[in-house]
Amino acid sequence: TTSGYSPIIDSYVNEKSPNSNYGSSSELRVRSKNCPNPLENERTFIQFDFHFPTGTVIHSAVLKLYMKDAPSEDRTYEARRVLGTWKERDPGPGDGIDWNNQAPADSNIIDSTTTGTTDNICLSWDVTSDVQDFADGDYINYGWRLNDSAESDHIGFEAKFHSRESAEPAKRPVLEITFTPPQVSTAYPVINEVY
């Protein structure tokens, strides 16, 4: 079975404005820039909600984001597992994610992809191992962080993606998961279709 999941929360954080929250923005950003003072790096955070019964086998899980504005030079963007809770927006003062309170991310890179310099294309990251770990209960699903592999570049490079708030639904982020659920046997009749 292959299913597509929409994010339940997404946002980006901006080192130049460390207390600003962008949870309601229609775009997500990744940037590497050293101004030199202050630094102006940006990172994207994204989380999906999915639940699988114990024993589910995840064959593939691909995180896809639609890049509407590409950087002027080919960059490498990393996906890292987020290790703590975070809030998308500011329901109260300082509650939403920002640079200063961003959730920690795993030191290990889950996957990386190169951006190219062409606008209006889809970029993808293979997060199969993470989703299998979430399904097995080995890790809690807090989503992923996307960042430039070489932050604080002295020139400055930025990519902009459509977020879940984008006015173009077909270009919003998606997580495509192909899986096999565990077989279930019962000693009683099961109705699995109603016409």
C-alpha positions as CSV (number, residue, x, y, z in Angstrom):
1,T,0.0,0.0,0.0
2,T,1.2,3.5,-0.8
3,S,-0.2,6.5,1.1
4,G,0.5,10.2,0.9
5,Y,0.5,12.2,4.1
6,S,0.2,15.9,4.6
7,P,2.2,17.7,7.3
8,I,0.4,18.6,10.5
9,I,2.9,21.3,11.3
10,D,5.7,23.0,9.4
11,S,7.8,26.2,9.8
12,Y,11.2,27.6,9.3
13,V,13.6,29.5,11.7
14,N,15.8,32.4,10.9
15,E,19.0,33.1,12.7
16,K,18.9,36.8,11.7
17,S,15.5,37.2,13.6
18,P,16.0,34.6,16.3
19,N,12.8,35.3,18.1
20,S,10.5,35.5,15.1
21,N,8.0,32.7,14.3
22,Y,7.1,31.8,10.8
23,G,4.5,29.0,11.4
24,S,1.8,30.7,9.4
25,S,4.0,31.4,6.4
26,S,3.0,30.0,3.0
27,E,6.7,29.1,2.4
28,L,9.5,27.2,4.0
29,R,13.1,28.3,3.6
30,V,16.6,26.9,3.8
31,R,19.6,29.3,3.7
32,S,23.3,29.5,4.3
33,K,24.6,33.0,4.9
34,N,27.2,34.8,6.9
35,C,26.5,38.5,6.7
36,P,29.0,38.3,8.7
37,N,27.2,39.7,11.7
38,P,24.6,38.6,12.4
39,L,24.5,35.2,10.8
40,E,21.5,34.6,8.6
41,N,21.1,30.9,8.3
42,E,17.6,29.4,7.9
43,R,16.3,25.9,8.7
44,T,13.0,24.2,7.9
45,F,11.1,21.9,10.4
46,I,8.3,19.6,9.3
47,Q,6.2,16.9,10.9
48,F,3.7,14.3,9.7
49,D,1.1,12.3,11.7
50,F,0.9,8.6,10.9
51,H,0.2,5.5,12.9
52,F,1.0,1.9,11.9
53,P,0.3,-1.3,13.8
54,T,3.2,-3.3,15.2
55,G,4.8,-5.5,12.6
56,T,4.2,-3.1,9.7
57,V,7.1,-3.2,7.1
58,I,8.0,0.1,5.6
59,H,9.3,-0.4,2.1
60,S,9.9,3.3,1.3
61,A,9.2,6.7,2.8
62,V,10.0,9.8,0.7
63,L,9.7,13.3,1.9
64,K,8.9,15.7,-1.0
65,L,9.0,19.5,-1.0
66,Y,8.2,21.7,-4.0
67,M,11.0,24.2,-4.5
68,K,9.6,27.4,-6.0
69,D,12.8,29.5,-5.8
70,A,16.2,27.7,-6.2
71,P,19.5,29.0,-4.8
72,S,21.9,30.5,-7.3
73,E,24.4,27.7,-6.8
74,D,23.9,24.0,-6.4
75,R,23.6,23.2,-2.6
76,T,23.3,20.1,-0.5
77,Y,20.3,20.0,1.9
78,E,20.3,17.5,4.7
79,A,17.4,15.9,6.5
80,R,17.9,15.1,10.2
81,R,15.5,13.5,12.6
82,V,14.1,16.0,15.2
83,L,14.6,14.9,18.8
84,G,12.1,17.0,20.7
85,T,8.7,18.6,20.6
86,W,8.0,21.9,18.9
87,K,5.0,24.1,18.1
88,E,4.3,25.5,14.7
89,R,2.8,28.9,15.7
90,D,2.6,31.4,18.5
91,P,-0.6,30.7,20.4
92,G,1.0,32.6,23.2
93,P,4.1,34.8,23.5
94,G,7.1,32.8,22.4
95,D,5.3,29.5,22.1
96,G,6.0,28.9,18.4
97,I,9.3,27.6,17.0
98,D,12.0,30.2,16.4
99,W,15.8,30.1,16.1
100,N,16.3,30.5,19.8
101,N,13.9,27.7,20.9
102,Q,14.2,25.3,17.9
103,A,14.0,21.6,18.8
104,P,17.3,19.7,18.7
105,A,18.1,17.5,15.7
106,D,20.0,14.2,15.4
107,S,23.7,14.6,14.6
108,N,23.3,11.8,12.0
109,I,22.1,12.8,8.5
110,I,19.1,10.7,7.4
111,D,19.5,11.7,3.8
112,S,20.7,14.6,1.7
113,T,19.8,15.9,-1.8
114,T,21.3,18.5,-4.1
115,T,19.1,21.4,-5.1
116,G,20.3,22.3,-8.5
117,T,19.5,25.9,-9.6
118,T,16.2,25.4,-11.4
119,D,13.0,26.9,-10.0
120,N,9.7,25.0,-9.7
121,I,10.9,21.5,-9.1
122,C,10.3,18.8,-6.4
123,L,13.1,17.8,-4.1
124,S,12.9,14.5,-2.2
125,W,14.6,12.9,0.8
126,D,14.6,9.2,1.6
127,V,13.4,8.9,5.3
128,T,12.5,5.1,5.1
129,S,14.7,4.1,8.1
130,D,13.2,6.8,10.3
131,V,9.6,5.9,9.5
132,Q,10.4,2.2,10.2
133,D,11.9,3.2,13.5
134,F,8.7,5.3,14.3
135,A,6.5,2.4,13.3
136,D,8.5,0.0,15.5
137,G,8.3,2.4,18.4
138,D,12.1,2.8,18.6
139,Y,11.8,6.6,18.3
140,I,9.1,9.2,18.8
141,N,8.0,11.0,15.7
142,Y,8.9,14.7,16.0
143,G,9.5,15.1,12.2
144,W,12.6,16.3,10.4
145,R,14.8,19.3,10.1
146,L,16.2,20.4,6.7
147,N,19.3,22.5,6.6
148,D,22.1,23.5,4.3
149,S,25.1,21.1,4.7
150,A,27.5,24.1,4.8
151,E,25.8,26.9,6.8
152,S,27.3,30.4,7.2
153,D,28.5,30.7,3.6
154,H,30.1,34.1,3.0
155,I,28.1,34.7,-0.2
156,G,24.6,33.6,0.9
157,F,22.3,31.0,-0.8
158,E,18.6,30.5,-0.2
159,A,15.8,28.2,-1.4
160,K,12.1,28.7,-0.9
161,F,9.6,25.9,-0.8
162,H,5.8,25.8,-0.6
163,S,4.5,25.1,2.9
164,R,1.3,23.4,4.0
165,E,-0.3,26.9,4.0
166,S,0.5,27.4,0.3
167,A,-2.4,28.6,-1.8
168,E,-1.5,25.8,-4.3
169,P,-2.5,22.5,-2.7
170,A,-0.7,20.4,-5.4
171,K,2.6,22.0,-4.3
172,R,2.3,21.5,-0.6
173,P,4.7,19.1,1.2
174,V,3.9,15.4,1.2
175,L,5.3,12.2,2.7
176,E,4.8,9.2,0.5
177,I,5.0,5.9,2.4
178,T,4.8,2.4,0.8
179,F,4.2,-0.3,3.4
180,T,2.9,-3.8,4.1
181,P,0.7,-4.1,7.2
182,P,1.0,-7.2,9.4
183,Q,-1.4,-10.1,8.7
184,V,-4.1,-10.5,11.2
185,S,-6.0,-13.7,11.8
186,T,-9.3,-13.9,13.7
187,A,-11.6,-16.6,15.0
188,Y,-14.7,-14.7,14.0
189,P,-16.1,-13.1,10.8
190,V,-14.8,-9.7,9.8
191,I,-16.7,-7.2,7.7
192,N,-14.2,-5.3,5.7
193,E,-16.4,-3.9,2.9
194,V,-19.9,-2.4,3.0
195,Y,-21.7,-1.5,-0.2
